[in-house]
Amino acid sequence: MSDASTPRSHVVTIDGLRFGYHVAGRGPACVVHPGGPGIHWPYLRMPDLEREMTMVYLAPVGTGESDLLPDGNYSVERYAYFADQVIQQLGDAKVYFLGHSHGGFVALQLALDQPEQLAEWQRTVVLTVDPKRRPNLWDVRDRLAEVDVPTLVVGEPERFVKTVTDFVALRQATTTANNHGGAA
């Protein structure tokens, strides 16, 4: 994998449009969708997580190396579609999906569009969205839980990296313990 200080840039073609993403780290894959919409991905770099995971930072449509959408349809559904297409092209059978702010809504949309796929991956949707500003967030999280898609909501961005790091460590410990017949 790439050095934590130098993400590798990639561009794929989806429906005739260029879509960029950047890879850094090693370990299980975590696809990261930034906030915005329209905010470029580098503000969301997480070197601490790159030590434990392969972080795949998306450059959503209309930002960075990614093309603008010719029809101007920048709906959450479209962002989720492009994120899903990148995940498919990565070819990794199991990924985490992490969305910050607007990216959190993309994560929720992806989970609502693909609940069986996320449950099959046995991975968790992690998002940072202030629940006080989005009261219906808990209803969506509960709907995802009904189809076995765990969702972690981190409402305070300053605690984001530590919370996600702790959560990933707990999930890995639980998986290891379950694979060896013990408890975490």
C-alpha positions as CSV (number, residue, x, y, z in Angstrom):
1,M,0.0,0.0,0.0
2,S,1.0,3.6,-0.3
3,D,3.0,5.6,2.3
4,A,0.7,7.5,4.7
5,S,2.1,10.8,3.5
6,T,1.5,10.2,-0.2
7,P,-1.9,8.9,-1.3
8,R,-2.0,7.3,-4.7
9,S,-4.4,9.0,-7.2
10,H,-6.7,7.0,-9.4
11,V,-9.2,8.0,-12.0
12,V,-11.9,5.6,-13.3
13,T,-14.6,6.1,-15.9
14,I,-18.2,5.8,-14.8
15,D,-21.0,6.3,-17.3
16,G,-18.5,8.2,-19.5
17,L,-17.4,10.5,-16.7
18,R,-14.1,10.7,-15.0
19,F,-14.2,10.0,-11.2
20,G,-11.2,10.4,-9.0
21,Y,-10.2,8.8,-5.7
22,H,-7.1,8.6,-3.6
23,V,-5.7,5.6,-1.7
24,A,-3.5,5.6,1.4
25,G,-2.7,3.1,4.1
26,R,-3.0,-0.7,4.5
27,G,-5.5,-3.1,5.9
28,P,-9.3,-3.4,5.4
29,A,-10.7,-0.9,2.9
30,C,-12.6,2.2,4.1
31,V,-14.2,4.3,1.4
32,V,-14.5,7.9,2.6
33,H,-17.0,10.5,1.2
34,P,-16.3,14.1,2.2
35,G,-18.8,16.8,3.2
36,G,-20.1,19.6,1.1
37,P,-21.4,19.0,-1.4
38,G,-18.5,20.3,-3.4
39,I,-15.8,20.1,-0.8
40,H,-12.5,18.7,-2.0
41,W,-11.4,15.5,-0.2
42,P,-8.0,16.4,1.4
43,Y,-9.4,18.0,4.5
44,L,-10.7,14.6,5.6
45,R,-7.3,12.8,5.5
46,M,-6.9,10.6,8.5
47,P,-3.3,9.4,8.9
48,D,-4.1,7.7,12.2
49,L,-6.6,5.4,10.4
50,E,-4.3,5.0,7.4
51,R,-2.0,3.0,9.8
52,E,-4.8,0.4,10.3
53,M,-6.9,0.7,7.1
54,T,-6.7,1.3,3.4
55,M,-8.4,4.6,3.2
56,V,-10.1,5.3,-0.2
57,Y,-10.8,9.1,-0.3
58,L,-13.4,9.9,-2.9
59,A,-13.3,13.1,-5.0
60,P,-17.1,13.3,-5.6
61,V,-18.5,14.4,-8.9
62,G,-17.8,18.1,-9.5
63,T,-14.7,18.2,-7.3
64,G,-11.0,17.5,-7.9
65,E,-10.3,15.1,-10.8
66,S,-14.0,14.2,-11.1
67,D,-16.1,15.6,-13.9
68,L,-19.1,17.8,-13.5
69,L,-22.4,16.1,-14.1
70,P,-23.7,17.4,-17.5
71,D,-27.3,17.2,-16.4
72,G,-26.7,19.1,-13.2
73,N,-28.4,16.4,-11.1
74,Y,-26.4,16.5,-7.9
75,S,-28.9,14.6,-5.8
76,V,-27.8,12.4,-2.8
77,E,-29.0,9.4,-4.9
78,R,-26.5,10.3,-7.6
79,Y,-23.6,10.8,-5.2
80,A,-24.5,7.3,-3.7
81,Y,-24.6,5.8,-7.2
82,F,-21.1,7.0,-8.0
83,A,-19.8,5.9,-4.6
84,D,-21.3,2.4,-5.2
85,Q,-19.7,2.3,-8.7
86,V,-16.2,3.1,-7.2
87,I,-16.7,0.4,-4.6
88,Q,-17.6,-2.1,-7.3
89,Q,-14.5,-1.2,-9.3
90,L,-12.3,-1.6,-6.2
91,G,-13.2,-5.3,-6.2
92,D,-12.8,-5.6,-2.5
93,A,-15.5,-7.9,-1.1
94,K,-15.8,-6.1,2.2
95,V,-15.5,-2.4,2.8
96,Y,-16.3,0.2,5.5
97,F,-18.1,3.3,4.2
98,L,-17.5,6.5,6.1
99,G,-19.3,9.8,5.3
100,H,-18.7,13.2,6.8
101,S,-21.5,15.7,6.9
102,H,-23.1,15.6,3.4
103,G,-21.1,12.4,2.9
104,G,-23.0,11.0,5.8
105,F,-26.2,11.4,3.9
106,V,-24.5,9.8,0.9
107,A,-23.6,6.9,3.2
108,L,-27.2,6.6,4.5
109,Q,-28.5,6.7,0.9
110,L,-26.0,4.0,-0.2
111,A,-27.1,1.9,2.8
112,L,-30.8,2.4,2.0
113,D,-30.1,1.5,-1.7
114,Q,-27.9,-1.5,-1.0
115,P,-28.8,-2.8,2.5
116,E,-28.2,-6.5,1.6
117,Q,-24.8,-5.7,0.1
118,L,-23.8,-3.8,3.2
119,A,-25.1,-6.5,5.5
120,E,-23.2,-9.1,3.4
121,W,-20.0,-7.1,3.8
122,Q,-20.6,-7.2,7.5
123,R,-19.4,-3.7,7.7
124,T,-20.7,-0.6,9.3
125,V,-21.8,2.8,7.9
126,V,-20.0,5.5,9.9
127,L,-21.1,9.0,9.5
128,T,-20.6,12.4,11.1
129,V,-23.8,14.4,11.0
130,D,-25.0,16.5,13.9
131,P,-28.2,14.7,15.1
132,K,-29.6,17.9,16.6
133,R,-29.7,19.4,13.1
134,R,-31.1,16.2,11.5
135,P,-33.7,14.8,13.9
136,N,-34.9,12.2,11.3
137,L,-31.4,10.7,11.4
138,W,-32.3,8.3,14.1
139,D,-35.3,7.0,12.1
140,V,-33.0,6.2,9.2
141,R,-30.5,4.5,11.5
142,D,-33.3,2.4,13.0
143,R,-34.4,1.4,9.5
144,L,-30.9,0.3,8.6
145,A,-30.7,-1.7,11.9
146,E,-33.8,-3.6,10.8
147,V,-31.9,-5.0,7.8
148,D,-28.7,-5.7,9.8
149,V,-26.7,-2.7,8.7
150,P,-25.1,-1.2,11.8
151,T,-24.7,2.6,11.8
152,L,-22.4,4.6,14.0
153,V,-23.3,8.3,14.3
154,V,-20.5,10.6,15.5
155,G,-22.0,14.1,16.2
156,E,-18.9,16.0,17.3
157,P,-16.4,16.3,14.5
158,E,-13.5,17.1,16.8
159,R,-13.8,13.6,18.3
160,F,-14.4,12.0,14.9
161,V,-11.0,10.3,14.3
162,K,-10.6,9.0,17.9
163,T,-14.2,7.6,17.8
164,V,-13.7,5.9,14.5
165,T,-10.3,4.5,15.5
166,D,-11.7,3.1,18.7
167,F,-14.8,1.7,16.9
168,V,-12.7,-0.1,14.2
169,A,-10.4,-1.6,16.9
170,L,-13.5,-2.9,18.8
171,R,-14.9,-4.4,15.6
172,Q,-11.6,-6.1,14.8
173,A,-11.3,-7.4,18.3
174,T,-14.9,-8.7,18.2
175,T,-14.3,-10.4,14.8
176,T,-11.1,-12.0,16.0
177,A,-12.7,-13.3,19.2
178,N,-15.7,-14.6,17.2
179,N,-13.5,-16.4,14.8
180,H,-11.7,-18.1,17.7
181,G,-14.8,-18.9,19.7
182,G,-14.2,-16.4,22.4
183,A,-15.7,-13.1,23.5
184,A,-14.2,-9.7,23.0
